[in-house]
Amino acid sequence: MAQHFLLSAQARTLSLREIYKGGEEKAYDTFKAMRWEGGEPVCPKCGCCEAYEITTRRKFKCKACYAQFSVTSGTIFASRKMDFVDLLAAICIFVNAVKGISALQLSRDLDCQYKTAFVMAHKLREALAAEVEDRELQGEVEIDGAYFGGHIRPANFAEDRIDRRLAKHQTGTRRVVIALRERQGRTRTFVAMHEAEGVTIAKRVVSRMATTVFADEGSHWDHLHDGWIVGRINHSEAYSADGANTNAVESYFSRLRRMVTGQHHGVSPKYLHQYSAHAAWLEDHRRRDNGANAMAVVTNAMAHPVSRAWKGYWQRAA
């Protein structure tokens, strides 16, 4: 299943090819190596390093507390039903899509149900977002916001059309993504109701030792001057002047807009924070090869605890 996706893309590294050629056992060994150093099991309940292996069920039994566990117990993949080789294929497809991938496309590529692909993709996004959730931004930092959603369809006849930019003619689902991006570094994203909330966010995640914070001429960014040296750029006059620009954060928004418009065709405000974090991860690691990105996703997923938002999502257990 999904074999041609791993074998056809020229960007795949040799190690990933060898993993797939080795089949399910090789993929299983890869997940064990990403979970436990050296591949030797460690009990997630008591931390004991000695366990019996139940080979017929791919499980282990701790010699200390007698708890049974698997390689995915306590991780984002807990209670998974897919084969490990298909999980690896899903991850490769996920990182290979430079503007993201829809759950419908992923379900077709993997030959699985839409529900399975939808939840798995969101679990991967949650694991990726955890990379920077506690990161304090340093150095030169750019900040900006972009609005998504909230518009209604235009009326058929011109005389019936209204100004959809007005708040009273919107659906109430419009949100702004606030992005803060280190130059030559990482990107952090937040979803808010108004762009002015970005100042409060900046005070929380940008180090006071940051060299400079760059923003456009929006009046709500004036309060940034209270905490940092601020470089401002008036986009009605220029996009860059004397080193002052927001080109890096605008590059991120370009990717996110194409992801939302071209792949997903619309994103619920409930999940916008995960799509924005996914786009940030893709933007930050755009120059890293697919093999390294795939292994990084496996590592993140195996280090991330059970998702409280997505465990039992379709059973309404979340």
BABA-829237 format. One line per field, with one value per residue (C-alpha): residue number from 1; residue in one letter; x negated, y, z negated. Coordinates in nm, 2 decimals. Example, Ala and Ser with C-alpha at 12.3 -4.5 7.8 and 13.67 -1.06 7.14 Angstrom:
sekol 1:2
lumke A:S
c1 -1.23:-1.37
c2 -0.45:-0.11
c3 -0.78:-0.71
This chain:
sekol 1:2:3:4:5:6:7:8:9:10:11:12:13:14:15:16:17:18:19:20:21:22:23:24:25:26:27:28:29:30:31:32:33:34:35:36:37:38:39:40:41:42:43:44:45:46:47:48:49:50:51:52:53:54:55:56:57:58:59:60:61:62:63:64:65:66:67:68:69:70:71:72:73:74:75:76:77:78:79:80:81:82:83:84:85:86:87:88:89:90:91:92:93:94:95:96:97:98:99:100:101:102:103:104:105:106:107:108:109:110:111:112:113:114:115:116:117:118:119:120:121:122:123:124:125:126:127:128:129:130:131:132:133:134:135:136:137:138:139:140:141:142:143:144:145:146:147:148:149:150:151:152:153:154:155:156:157:158:159:160:161:162:163:164:165:166:167:168:169:170:171:172:173:174:175:176:177:178:179:180:181:182:183:184:185:186:187:188:189:190:191:192:193:194:195:196:197:198:199:200:201:202:203:204:205:206:207:208:209:210:211:212:213:214:215:216:217:218:219:220:221:222:223:224:225:226:227:228:229:230:231:232:233:234:235:236:237:238:239:240:241:242:243:244:245:246:247:248:249:250:251:252:253:254:255:256:257:258:259:260:261:262:263:264:265:266:267:268:269:270:271:272:273:274:275:276:277:278:279:280:281:282:283:284:285:286:287:288:289:290:291:292:293:294:295:296:297:298:299:300:301:302:303:304:305:306:307:308:309:310:311:312:313:314:315:316:317:318
lumke M:A:Q:H:F:L:L:S:A:Q:A:R:T:L:S:L:R:E:I:Y:K:G:G:E:E:K:A:Y:D:T:F:K:A:M:R:W:E:G:G:E:P:V:C:P:K:C:G:C:C:E:A:Y:E:I:T:T:R:R:K:F:K:C:K:A:C:Y:A:Q:F:S:V:T:S:G:T:I:F:A:S:R:K:M:D:F:V:D:L:L:A:A:I:C:I:F:V:N:A:V:K:G:I:S:A:L:Q:L:S:R:D:L:D:C:Q:Y:K:T:A:F:V:M:A:H:K:L:R:E:A:L:A:A:E:V:E:D:R:E:L:Q:G:E:V:E:I:D:G:A:Y:F:G:G:H:I:R:P:A:N:F:A:E:D:R:I:D:R:R:L:A:K:H:Q:T:G:T:R:R:V:V:I:A:L:R:E:R:Q:G:R:T:R:T:F:V:A:M:H:E:A:E:G:V:T:I:A:K:R:V:V:S:R:M:A:T:T:V:F:A:D:E:G:S:H:W:D:H:L:H:D:G:W:I:V:G:R:I:N:H:S:E:A:Y:S:A:D:G:A:N:T:N:A:V:E:S:Y:F:S:R:L:R:R:M:V:T:G:Q:H:H:G:V:S:P:K:Y:L:H:Q:Y:S:A:H:A:A:W:L:E:D:H:R:R:R:D:N:G:A:N:A:M:A:V:V:T:N:A:M:A:H:P:V:S:R:A:W:K:G:Y:W:Q:R:A:A
c1 0.00:-0.13:-0.45:-0.48:-0.48:-0.79:-0.97:-0.89:-1.00:-1.36:-1.40:-1.37:-1.70:-1.86:-1.79:-1.41:-1.43:-1.61:-1.35:-1.06:-1.24:-1.28:-0.91:-0.70:-0.98:-1.23:-0.97:-0.89:-1.26:-1.28:-1.00:-1.16:-1.49:-1.31:-1.13:-1.41:-1.78:-1.93:-1.59:-1.57:-1.23:-1.17:-0.85:-0.65:-0.48:-0.78:-1.08:-1.23:-1.47:-1.40:-1.10:-0.98:-0.89:-0.56:-0.66:-0.32:-0.16:-0.45:-0.42:-0.64:-0.58:-0.77:-0.97:-0.92:-0.56:-0.43:-0.26:-0.22:-0.31:-0.40:-0.64:-0.36:-0.22:-0.20:-0.29:-0.09:-0.04:0.11:0.39:0.29:0.42:0.22:-0.09:-0.42:-0.52:-0.20:-0.26:-0.61:-0.46:-0.21:-0.48:-0.69:-0.39:-0.31:-0.65:-0.69:-0.39:-0.56:-0.22:-0.05:0.18:0.55:0.69:0.89:0.57:0.38:0.66:0.64:0.27:0.27:0.59:0.75:1.06:1.09:1.14:0.81:0.62:0.78:0.70:0.35:0.26:0.38:0.18:-0.13:-0.06:-0.03:-0.36:-0.53:-0.40:-0.55:-0.90:-0.87:-0.58:-0.83:-1.08:-1.18:-1.26:-1.60:-1.80:-1.62:-1.25:-0.98:-0.61:-0.30:0.06:0.29:0.66:0.83:1.19:1.51:1.63:1.96:2.03:2.11:2.46:2.54:2.67:2.46:2.74:2.77:2.40:2.28:1.94:1.81:1.52:1.76:1.78:2.16:2.15:1.90:1.98:1.80:1.54:1.27:0.94:0.60:0.28:0.00:-0.34:-0.67:-0.97:-1.34:-1.56:-1.76:-1.56:-1.22:-0.87:-0.59:-0.23:0.08:0.45:0.63:0.94:0.75:0.40:0.34:0.32:-0.02:-0.18:-0.08:-0.19:-0.53:-0.59:-0.53:-0.75:-1.01:-1.32:-1.39:-1.75:-1.63:-1.83:-1.55:-1.18:-1.06:-0.70:-0.50:-0.35:-0.03:0.05:0.11:-0.26:-0.35:-0.34:-0.64:-0.87:-0.81:-1.01:-1.26:-1.44:-1.19:-1.25:-0.94:-0.87:-0.59:-0.48:-0.30:-0.65:-0.88:-0.90:-1.26:-1.47:-1.80:-1.75:-1.40:-1.15:-0.91:-1.00:-1.06:-0.73:-0.56:-0.72:-0.56:-0.22:-0.26:-0.30:-0.01:0.23:0.15:0.19:0.54:0.66:0.49:0.50:0.77:1.00:1.11:1.01:1.23:1.11:1.11:0.82:0.65:0.37:0.26:0.25:0.06:-0.19:-0.23:-0.31:-0.56:-0.74:-0.75:-0.88:-1.15:-1.28:-1.23:-1.60:-1.63:-1.60:-1.29:-1.46:-1.58:-1.23:-1.06:-1.29:-1.23:-0.86:-0.89:-1.11:-0.87:-0.57:-0.73:-0.84:-0.50:-0.24:0.10:0.31:0.59:0.75:0.75:0.76:1.10:1.20:1.46:1.60:1.65:1.42:1.20
c2 0.00:0.35:0.18:0.39:0.71:0.61:0.47:0.73:1.06:1.13:1.35:1.05:0.96:0.62:0.54:0.58:0.36:0.09:0.12:0.06:-0.22:-0.39:-0.39:-0.37:-0.50:-0.24:0.04:-0.10:-0.09:0.27:0.37:0.19:0.37:0.70:0.62:0.47:0.53:0.21:0.07:-0.10:-0.06:0.16:0.12:0.45:0.38:0.33:0.39:0.04:-0.06:-0.43:-0.58:-0.91:-0.89:-1.04:-1.10:-1.22:-0.89:-0.65:-0.55:-0.55:-0.64:-0.45:-0.68:-0.42:-0.32:-0.58:-0.32:-0.40:-0.13:-0.09:0.13:0.39:0.38:0.72:0.89:1.08:0.74:0.57:0.33:0.34:0.07:0.15:-0.06:0.11:0.11:0.30:0.55:0.61:0.65:0.90:1.10:1.11:1.23:1.49:1.65:1.63:1.86:2.20:2.38:2.12:1.84:1.80:1.51:1.39:1.37:1.20:0.94:0.86:0.84:0.60:0.41:0.47:0.64:1.02:1.02:0.83:1.07:1.38:1.28:1.16:1.48:1.69:1.47:1.53:1.91:1.90:1.72:1.97:2.27:2.14:2.20:2.58:2.61:2.72:2.89:3.25:3.44:3.61:3.84:4.02:3.94:4.03:4.05:4.09:3.96:3.83:3.77:3.45:3.35:3.54:3.64:3.55:3.45:3.73:3.76:3.64:3.98:4.29:4.50:4.25:4.26:4.41:4.53:4.21:4.39:4.53:4.35:4.33:4.14:3.88:3.54:3.59:3.32:3.57:3.53:3.69:3.48:3.67:3.55:3.63:3.51:3.52:3.61:3.30:3.13:2.99:3.11:3.12:3.16:3.26:3.30:3.60:3.81:4.14:4.22:4.46:4.15:4.09:4.33:4.14:3.82:3.97:4.07:3.71:3.53:3.78:3.81:4.16:4.10:4.08:4.31:4.46:4.40:4.48:4.57:4.77:5.11:4.98:5.21:4.91:4.83:5.16:5.00:4.77:5.07:5.03:4.71:4.70:4.89:4.88:4.90:5.02:5.00:5.18:4.94:5.22:5.36:5.06:4.69:4.73:5.02:5.03:4.68:4.75:4.50:4.22:4.01:3.69:3.69:3.79:3.48:3.27:3.43:3.36:2.99:2.98:3.16:2.91:2.62:2.75:2.85:2.59:2.28:2.31:2.57:2.70:2.64:2.64:2.89:2.60:2.44:2.75:2.74:2.40:2.48:2.80:2.61:2.35:2.62:2.77:2.43:2.39:2.74:2.70:2.37:2.44:2.39:2.06:1.74:1.53:1.24:1.45:1.62:1.28:1.15:1.47:1.42:1.06:1.17:1.45:1.22:0.96:1.22:1.39:1.26:1.14:1.41:1.53:1.71:1.42:1.10:0.95:1.26:1.07:0.90:1.24:1.13:1.43
c3 0.00:0.09:0.23:0.54:0.35:0.16:0.46:0.73:0.57:0.66:0.35:0.11:-0.06:-0.03:-0.39:-0.34:-0.03:-0.23:-0.50:-0.26:-0.09:-0.42:-0.46:-0.78:-1.01:-0.89:-0.94:-1.29:-1.38:-1.26:-1.49:-1.78:-1.71:-1.71:-2.03:-2.23:-2.21:-2.07:-2.00:-2.34:-2.51:-2.81:-3.01:-2.98:-3.31:-3.55:-3.33:-3.37:-3.09:-3.12:-2.95:-2.79:-2.43:-2.32:-1.96:-1.84:-1.93:-1.89:-2.26:-2.56:-2.93:-3.19:-3.43:-3.71:-3.70:-3.46:-3.25:-2.88:-2.62:-2.26:-2.07:-2.02:-2.37:-2.52:-2.19:-1.92:-1.74:-2.05:-1.95:-1.59:-1.35:-1.04:-0.95:-1.04:-0.68:-0.59:-0.87:-0.73:-0.38:-0.52:-0.68:-0.36:-0.16:-0.43:-0.43:-0.05:0.00:-0.02:-0.03:-0.25:-0.15:-0.20:-0.40:-0.10:0.12:-0.16:-0.20:0.17:0.17:-0.13:-0.02:-0.36:-0.49:-0.49:-0.87:-0.92:-0.70:-0.86:-1.22:-1.13:-0.95:-1.24:-1.49:-1.28:-1.28:-1.66:-1.69:-1.46:-1.65:-1.97:-1.83:-1.90:-2.15:-2.43:-2.21:-2.29:-1.97:-1.96:-1.73:-1.45:-1.46:-1.21:-1.30:-1.09:-1.07:-0.79:-0.80:-0.69:-0.63:-0.72:-0.38:-0.23:0.13:0.37:0.50:0.85:0.98:0.95:0.81:0.52:0.42:0.10:-0.04:-0.18:-0.36:-0.62:-0.95:-0.93:-0.61:-0.73:-0.89:-1.22:-1.14:-1.03:-1.22:-1.20:-1.21:-1.39:-1.28:-1.45:-1.26:-1.34:-1.05:-0.97:-1.25:-1.35:-1.31:-1.58:-1.49:-1.69:-1.59:-1.73:-1.66:-1.59:-1.46:-1.76:-1.98:-1.83:-2.06:-2.37:-2.20:-2.11:-2.48:-2.57:-2.32:-2.20:-2.42:-2.56:-2.44:-2.08:-1.85:-1.65:-1.59:-1.24:-1.15:-0.90:-0.95:-1.11:-1.41:-1.64:-1.62:-1.78:-2.12:-2.02:-2.08:-2.45:-2.46:-2.17:-1.90:-1.62:-1.25:-1.05:-0.68:-0.50:-0.23:-0.04:0.03:0.03:-0.06:-0.20:-0.30:-0.49:-0.62:-0.75:-0.59:-0.67:-0.37:-0.57:-0.75:-0.42:-0.26:-0.53:-0.47:-0.10:-0.17:-0.42:-0.18:0.10:-0.14:-0.25:0.10:0.32:0.10:-0.16:0.01:-0.33:-0.69:-1.00:-1.26:-1.51:-1.33:-1.18:-1.45:-1.33:-0.97:-1.04:-1.25:-0.97:-0.72:-0.96:-1.00:-0.62:-0.57:-0.84:-0.70:-0.33:-0.25:-0.44:-0.23:-0.24:-0.41:-0.70:-0.73:-0.74:-1.01:-1.21:-1.19:-1.31:-1.60:-1.69:-1.68:-1.89:-2.15:-2.17:-2.42:-2.34:-2.17:-2.39:-2.10:-1.85:-2.06:-2.00:-1.78:-1.57:-1.88:-2.04:-2.32:-2.29
